[in-house]
Amino acid sequence: MSGSPVAGFTSTRSKRPEALFGTDGSWLPPGRMVRAEGSRVWDANGREYLDLVMALGAVALGYGHPSVARAAIAAIEAGVVGPLAPVLEEELAADFRRLMPWIEQLRFLKSGAEACAAAVRLARVATGRDLVLGCGYHGWLDWCEGSAGVPTSTRALFAELPFNDVDGTRRTIAAVGDRLACVITEPIVVHEPDPEWLGVLRRETERVGALLIVDEIKTACRLELGGGTQRYGLRPDLVVLGKAIANGFPLALVGGRQDVMAGVSRTWISSTLATELVSLAAARATLDVVQREQVPTRLRATGTRLLQGFKALETRYPSLLIGVGGVPQMCFLQFAGDAISRAVARGAADRGLLFKRSAYNFVSLAHTEASIDQALGVLEEVVAGLKS
């Protein structure tokens, strides 16, 4: 038997070589990772890379942040998991409620996909309706996926809502009316949201009696401490948080209005390891660092340097680069074709830079002005070489 013992090469689909680099056998991609520290990673071949992928946005403080590592080690020494609900669960939940007052109650889970699914289930419990409209990426589970293996009847209960399209959103919600359980949306989908669109989204969901869920998996502890909900003054019924809230440890949550969260007593949302101590401790330490170090503000400053560099590259090489998406904390280049994006990602890796050729590249607290300049210099060299 040949090939990797892991089906599809790796358990995280976005980390496949073909996803990152478009590997087709003519180019040798970086090896599997063995270590990460700060803003750098090392592969099994001993090569060091400056990283802009940052675990797909799960790490905002930098890999192996000392405060988070110490908290995790203490939790390991405390036994990791047990038969009773831990004190730490309630303490961390109270932290989130204090810092994000729109979260009146919450439930912890292990992944963003689980948290989004739990939010949708709670919305269906609250409304007694089935239909869901989504805007952005909300995971791989059946309720929002149309790929092979998902029953046709399940697919029929989910439809896409157009981001930043005021008239299209109004028409779409009106068309489904009292069949709509909820709208779930990311606050940023390539671009920032239009305030008028956000207003329509809130008014129209209220008008038809549906819930509004804001998916902050990518944006919490990055865009602001409270993500887009805080940044844009949103009024969601539920939010889902994940990725950077525990700086790479597996934790997510669904939370919001107490009356909606009360639906947990009428359905089944549970996970054996939702309350293991290590991720809870890591999240509590992460929240402390995010506040103390003013992390979203610092990421905005560092990310602005990267975003401006991307825009300068677009201006200098318009035949290869056709746009820049995202915001300073999470941004990316848009390419004139897939072959160009592959060549840039491969050329960057050959020069010691891990660069996401699609949405998004993420800065972290560990990135410095010098490391951003290094990354931009590598990209300039690669793109200039392609043009010539």
C-alpha positions as CSV (number, residue, x, y, z in Angstrom):
1,M,0.0,0.0,0.0
2,S,1.5,3.4,-1.0
3,G,0.8,7.0,-0.1
4,S,0.1,8.6,3.3
5,P,-1.7,6.6,5.9
6,V,-3.8,9.8,6.5
7,A,-6.7,9.9,4.1
8,G,-6.4,12.9,1.8
9,F,-2.8,13.4,3.1
10,T,-3.8,15.5,6.2
11,S,-6.8,15.8,8.5
12,T,-7.0,19.6,8.0
13,R,-8.1,20.0,4.4
14,S,-6.7,23.6,4.0
15,K,-3.2,22.3,4.9
16,R,-3.0,19.9,2.0
17,P,0.0,20.7,-0.3
18,E,-2.4,21.1,-3.3
19,A,-4.5,23.7,-1.4
20,L,-1.5,25.7,-0.2
21,F,0.7,25.4,-3.3
22,G,-1.2,23.6,-6.0
23,T,1.3,20.8,-6.0
24,D,1.3,18.7,-9.2
25,G,4.4,16.6,-8.8
26,S,6.8,19.0,-10.5
27,W,7.7,20.8,-7.3
28,L,8.7,19.5,-3.9
29,P,6.6,21.2,-1.1
30,P,7.8,21.9,2.4
31,G,7.9,18.9,4.7
32,R,5.5,18.1,7.5
33,M,5.9,20.5,10.5
34,V,7.9,19.5,13.5
35,R,8.0,22.8,15.5
36,A,6.7,26.3,15.7
37,E,7.8,29.3,17.8
38,G,6.7,33.0,17.5
39,S,6.1,33.7,13.9
40,R,8.3,30.9,12.5
41,V,7.9,27.1,11.9
42,W,10.3,24.3,11.0
43,D,9.6,21.3,8.8
44,A,10.9,17.8,9.0
45,N,13.7,18.6,6.6
46,G,15.1,21.2,9.1
47,R,14.0,24.2,7.0
48,E,12.8,27.3,8.8
49,Y,10.0,29.5,7.5
50,L,8.5,32.8,8.4
51,D,4.8,32.2,8.6
52,L,1.9,34.3,7.5
53,V,-0.7,31.5,7.6
54,M,-0.6,31.2,11.4
55,A,-2.5,28.0,11.7
56,L,-5.3,29.4,9.5
57,G,-5.8,32.2,11.9
58,A,-5.9,30.2,15.1
59,V,-2.8,31.9,16.6
60,A,-2.9,35.6,17.3
61,L,-0.2,35.8,20.0
62,G,2.4,33.8,18.2
63,Y,3.3,30.1,18.5
64,G,4.2,28.9,22.0
65,H,3.3,32.2,23.8
66,P,4.9,31.8,27.3
67,S,1.8,32.9,29.3
68,V,-0.4,30.5,27.4
69,A,2.1,27.7,27.6
70,R,2.5,28.1,31.3
71,A,-1.3,28.0,31.8
72,A,-1.6,24.9,29.7
73,I,1.2,23.1,31.5
74,A,-0.5,23.8,34.9
75,A,-3.7,22.4,33.5
76,I,-2.0,19.3,32.3
77,E,-0.5,18.8,35.8
78,A,-4.0,19.3,37.3
79,G,-5.2,16.3,35.5
80,V,-6.6,17.6,32.2
81,V,-10.2,16.2,32.4
82,G,-12.4,14.6,35.0
83,P,-16.0,13.6,35.9
84,L,-17.2,16.9,37.3
85,A,-17.8,20.3,35.7
86,P,-14.6,22.3,36.4
87,V,-14.4,25.6,38.2
88,L,-12.4,26.9,35.3
89,E,-15.4,26.4,32.9
90,E,-17.5,28.8,34.9
91,E,-14.7,31.3,35.5
92,L,-13.9,31.5,31.8
93,A,-17.5,31.8,30.9
94,A,-17.8,34.7,33.3
95,D,-14.8,36.3,31.7
96,F,-16.5,36.2,28.3
97,R,-19.7,37.6,29.7
98,R,-17.9,40.5,31.3
99,L,-15.8,41.3,28.3
100,M,-18.6,40.7,25.7
101,P,-21.9,41.7,27.4
102,W,-24.0,40.4,24.4
103,I,-23.0,36.9,25.6
104,E,-25.4,36.4,28.5
105,Q,-24.8,32.6,28.5
106,L,-22.6,30.3,26.5
107,R,-21.6,26.7,25.8
108,F,-18.0,25.6,25.1
109,L,-17.2,23.2,22.3
110,K,-14.0,22.1,20.5
111,S,-14.2,23.5,17.0
112,G,-15.8,26.3,15.0
113,A,-17.8,23.9,12.9
114,E,-19.4,22.4,16.1
115,A,-20.1,25.9,17.5
116,C,-21.8,27.0,14.3
117,A,-23.9,23.8,14.1
118,A,-24.9,24.3,17.8
119,A,-25.9,27.9,17.1
120,V,-28.1,26.9,14.2
121,R,-29.7,24.1,16.2
122,L,-30.5,26.6,19.0
123,A,-32.0,29.0,16.5
124,R,-34.2,26.2,15.2
125,V,-35.3,25.3,18.7
126,A,-36.1,29.0,19.5
127,T,-38.1,29.6,16.3
128,G,-39.5,26.2,15.5
129,R,-38.3,26.7,11.9
130,D,-35.9,24.8,9.7
131,L,-34.5,27.1,7.0
132,V,-31.1,28.8,7.3
133,L,-29.4,31.5,5.3
134,G,-25.6,31.7,5.5
135,C,-23.0,34.2,4.4
136,G,-19.4,33.1,4.6
137,Y,-17.8,29.8,5.6
138,H,-19.3,28.1,8.6
139,G,-17.7,24.6,8.6
140,W,-18.1,21.3,6.9
141,L,-21.1,19.8,8.7
142,D,-24.3,18.7,6.8
143,W,-26.5,21.6,7.7
144,C,-24.4,24.1,5.5
145,E,-22.6,21.8,3.1
146,G,-23.6,20.7,-0.3
147,S,-20.8,18.2,-1.0
148,A,-21.1,14.4,-1.7
149,G,-22.7,12.5,1.2
150,V,-25.1,15.2,2.3
151,P,-28.7,14.2,1.8
152,T,-30.7,16.3,-0.8
153,S,-33.4,17.0,1.8
154,T,-30.7,18.5,4.2
155,R,-29.2,20.6,1.4
156,A,-32.7,22.1,0.8
157,L,-32.7,23.7,4.3
158,F,-29.7,26.0,3.6
159,A,-29.2,28.8,1.1
160,E,-26.6,31.5,0.5
161,L,-27.2,35.1,1.4
162,P,-25.3,37.8,-0.7
163,F,-22.8,39.7,1.4
164,N,-23.1,43.5,1.3
165,D,-26.0,43.3,-1.1
166,V,-28.8,45.4,0.5
167,D,-31.5,44.7,-2.1
168,G,-30.5,41.1,-2.6
169,T,-30.6,40.5,1.1
170,R,-33.9,42.1,1.6
171,R,-35.4,40.1,-1.3
172,T,-33.9,36.8,-0.1
173,I,-35.2,37.1,3.4
174,A,-38.6,38.3,2.3
175,A,-38.9,35.3,-0.1
176,V,-38.5,32.8,2.7
177,G,-40.3,34.8,5.4
178,D,-41.8,32.8,8.2
179,R,-39.8,29.6,7.2
180,L,-36.5,31.3,8.2
181,A,-34.9,30.1,11.5
182,C,-31.8,32.2,11.3
183,V,-29.2,34.1,9.3
184,I,-25.6,33.3,10.1
185,T,-22.9,35.5,8.7
186,E,-19.3,36.3,9.1
187,P,-18.7,40.0,9.7
188,I,-16.0,40.1,7.0
189,V,-16.2,38.2,3.7
190,V,-13.2,39.5,1.7
191,H,-14.3,43.1,2.5
192,E,-15.7,45.0,5.5
193,P,-19.5,45.1,5.8
194,D,-21.5,48.0,4.6
195,P,-23.3,49.6,7.6
196,E,-26.5,49.8,5.5
197,W,-26.3,46.1,4.8
198,L,-25.8,45.3,8.5
199,G,-28.9,47.4,9.3
200,V,-31.0,45.6,6.8
201,L,-29.8,42.3,8.0
202,R,-30.9,43.1,11.6
203,R,-34.2,44.7,10.7
204,E,-35.2,42.0,8.2
205,T,-34.4,39.1,10.5
206,E,-36.4,40.7,13.3
207,R,-39.3,41.5,10.9
208,V,-39.7,37.8,10.0
209,G,-39.0,36.5,13.5
210,A,-35.7,34.9,12.7
211,L,-32.4,35.0,14.7
212,L,-29.2,36.7,13.7
213,I,-26.0,34.7,14.3
214,V,-22.6,36.3,13.9
215,D,-19.8,33.9,13.1
216,E,-16.7,35.4,14.8
217,I,-14.5,32.3,14.4
218,K,-11.8,34.2,12.5
219,T,-12.4,37.6,13.9
220,A,-12.6,37.3,17.7
221,C,-9.5,38.4,19.6
222,R,-8.2,39.7,16.2
223,L,-10.4,42.3,14.7
224,E,-11.3,43.5,18.2
225,L,-11.5,41.5,21.4
226,G,-15.2,40.9,20.6
227,G,-14.6,40.6,16.8
228,G,-16.9,42.3,14.3
229,T,-19.8,42.4,16.8
230,Q,-17.7,45.0,18.8
231,R,-16.1,46.7,15.8
232,Y,-19.3,47.3,13.9
233,G,-21.7,47.7,16.8
234,L,-23.8,44.6,15.9
235,R,-26.8,43.3,17.9
236,P,-26.7,39.5,17.3
237,D,-29.0,37.0,19.0
238,L,-26.1,34.5,19.1
239,V,-22.4,34.6,18.3
240,V,-19.9,31.8,17.7
241,L,-16.2,32.3,18.7
242,G,-13.2,30.1,18.0
243,K,-9.7,29.9,16.6
244,A,-7.7,32.7,18.3
245,I,-9.6,32.7,21.6
246,A,-7.3,30.0,22.9
247,N,-4.2,30.8,20.7
248,G,-4.2,27.5,18.9
249,F,-5.7,25.2,21.6
250,P,-8.9,23.6,20.5
251,L,-11.8,25.6,21.9
252,A,-14.9,27.3,20.5
253,L,-18.1,28.6,22.0
254,V,-21.7,29.5,21.2
255,G,-23.3,32.2,23.3
256,G,-25.8,35.0,23.3
257,R,-29.2,35.8,24.6
258,Q,-30.1,33.9,27.8
259,D,-33.6,33.0,26.5
260,V,-32.1,31.5,23.3
261,M,-29.4,29.7,25.2
262,A,-32.1,28.2,27.4
263,G,-32.8,26.0,24.4
264,V,-29.9,23.7,25.5
265,S,-32.4,22.0,27.9
266,R,-34.7,21.2,24.9
267,T,-32.1,19.7,22.6
268,W,-28.7,17.9,22.8
269,I,-25.5,19.8,22.6
270,S,-22.6,18.1,24.3
271,S,-19.0,17.0,24.0
272,T,-16.9,14.8,26.3
273,L,-13.9,17.0,26.0
274,A,-15.7,20.4,25.8
275,T,-14.5,21.1,29.4
276,E,-11.0,19.7,29.4
277,L,-8.8,22.0,31.5
278,V,-6.0,22.6,29.0
279,S,-7.9,24.6,26.4
280,L,-9.9,26.4,29.1
281,A,-6.8,27.5,30.8
282,A,-5.1,28.5,27.5
283,A,-8.2,30.6,26.6
284,R,-8.2,32.4,30.0
285,A,-4.5,33.2,29.6
286,T,-5.1,34.3,26.0
287,L,-7.9,36.7,27.1
288,D,-5.5,38.2,29.7
289,V,-2.8,38.8,27.1
290,V,-5.2,40.2,24.5
291,Q,-6.4,42.8,27.0
292,R,-3.1,43.6,28.7
293,E,-1.1,43.8,25.4
294,Q,-3.9,45.5,23.4
295,V,-3.5,42.8,20.8
296,P,-6.2,43.9,18.3
297,T,-4.7,47.4,18.2
298,R,-1.2,46.0,17.7
299,L,-2.3,43.6,15.1
300,R,-4.0,46.4,13.2
301,A,-0.7,48.4,13.2
302,T,1.4,45.4,12.0
303,G,-1.3,44.3,9.6
304,T,-1.5,47.8,8.1
305,R,2.1,47.5,7.1
306,L,1.4,44.2,5.4
307,L,-1.8,45.4,3.7
308,Q,-0.1,48.5,2.4
309,G,2.7,46.4,1.1
310,F,0.2,44.1,-0.7
311,K,-1.4,47.2,-2.3
312,A,1.9,48.5,-3.4
313,L,2.7,45.2,-5.1
314,E,-0.7,45.3,-6.8
315,T,0.1,48.8,-8.2
316,R,3.5,47.7,-9.5
317,Y,2.4,44.4,-11.0
318,P,-1.1,44.9,-12.3
319,S,-0.8,42.2,-14.9
320,L,-0.3,39.6,-12.2
321,L,-2.1,41.0,-9.2
322,I,-5.7,42.1,-9.6
323,G,-6.7,43.1,-6.1
324,V,-6.2,43.0,-2.3
325,G,-8.9,41.6,0.0
326,G,-9.5,41.7,3.8
327,V,-8.5,44.1,6.5
328,P,-5.1,44.7,8.2
329,Q,-5.4,41.8,10.7
330,M,-6.3,39.3,7.9
331,C,-5.6,40.1,4.3
332,F,-4.6,38.5,1.0
333,L,-3.6,39.2,-2.6
334,Q,-5.9,38.4,-5.5
335,F,-4.2,37.0,-8.6
336,A,-4.8,37.1,-12.3
337,G,-5.0,33.3,-12.4
338,D,-4.5,30.1,-10.5
339,A,-1.2,29.4,-12.1
340,I,0.2,32.7,-10.9
341,S,-1.0,32.2,-7.3
342,R,0.6,28.7,-7.3
343,A,3.9,30.1,-8.6
344,V,3.9,32.9,-6.0
345,A,3.2,30.5,-3.1
346,R,5.8,28.0,-4.3
347,G,8.4,30.8,-4.9
348,A,7.8,32.2,-1.4
349,A,8.2,28.8,0.2
350,D,11.4,28.2,-1.7
351,R,12.6,31.4,-0.1
352,G,11.5,30.6,3.4
353,L,8.0,32.2,3.5
354,L,4.7,30.4,4.1
355,F,2.2,32.6,2.3
356,K,-1.6,31.9,1.8
357,R,-2.5,32.4,-1.8
358,S,-6.2,32.9,-0.9
359,A,-8.1,34.3,2.0
360,Y,-6.4,34.9,4.5
361,N,-2.9,35.7,5.7
362,F,-2.8,36.5,9.4
363,V,-0.4,38.7,11.4
364,S,0.3,37.9,15.0
365,L,1.7,39.6,18.1
366,A,5.0,37.8,17.2
367,H,5.4,39.5,13.8
368,T,7.6,42.6,13.8
369,E,8.0,45.4,11.3
370,A,11.2,43.6,10.2
371,S,9.5,40.3,9.6
372,I,6.7,42.0,7.6
373,D,9.3,43.7,5.5
374,Q,11.1,40.4,5.0
375,A,7.8,38.8,3.8
376,L,7.1,41.7,1.4
377,G,10.6,41.5,0.1
378,V,10.2,37.8,-0.7
379,L,6.9,38.4,-2.4
380,E,8.4,41.3,-4.4
381,E,11.3,39.1,-5.6
382,V,8.9,36.3,-6.6
383,V,6.4,38.4,-8.4
384,A,9.1,40.5,-10.2
385,G,10.7,37.2,-11.4
386,L,7.3,36.1,-12.8
387,K,6.8,39.3,-14.7
388,S,10.3,39.2,-16.2
